């Protein structure tokens, strides 16, 4: 999972991979970050059991600490 130090270093101009547990879900960018919450826009859906739930261009708010987030 993400930690609070990493949350403060997120960049609106970078693409990140988002995963829950060990399951990569999608790549996307943050369009807004407000403390521990962020609005994400999906730029690429990753193959996996949850791929059917996401589409390129989807936007939604996430609690950042719930996801493993790494730069692409």
N, C-alpha and C positions, 0 to 999 in steps of 0.2 A: 504494500500500500504506500501511497504518497506520504511524505512527512511534512510538517509545517514549514520547515526551512525551505524545502523544495517548492512549496506552494508560493512562497514570496518571490521566487525566481522565475516563475512562468512568464512567457513573453507572448503578447498578442500577435506577433509577426512570425512565430515559428509553428511548424506542424509537429504534432505529437501523436504517439500511439497510445491508445487507451485500452486497458485490460481490467477485467475483474478476476481476482485470483490469478490463476495461470492461463486464463482464456483471453487472448487478444480479441477485441471487438471491432475497432475501427481506428482510422487516422482522422485527425481533425485539427481545427484551430480554435483558440479561444476568441470569441468576439467581445467578451466582457468578463472581468474578474472582480468579484466583490468579496473580499475576505476569503472564507473557505468555500464559497460558491462560485461557479463559473458557467458562462453560457458557451456551449461548444457547437461548432458547425462541422458536420461530417464531410470529409473530403474524399475518403476511400473506405469502403466496407471490406473488412478482412474475412477470408474464408473461415468458416467455423459453424458450430451449431446455432449461434445466435445471429448469423448474417441476415436472416429473413426479417429481423426486427429493425434494421437500419437501411436508410437510403442516402445516397449522396445529396447534400444540401439540407438534410434534417438539422434542425437547431433545437437544443433543449438545455435546461439547466441541470448541472450535476453538483453533488457535494464532492469536492476535489479529493478529500482524504479517503473516499471510498474506492478510488481507482489507482491502479499502477499506471503511472504516466511517464513516458520517456520520449525524448526528442527523436524525430525521424531523420 
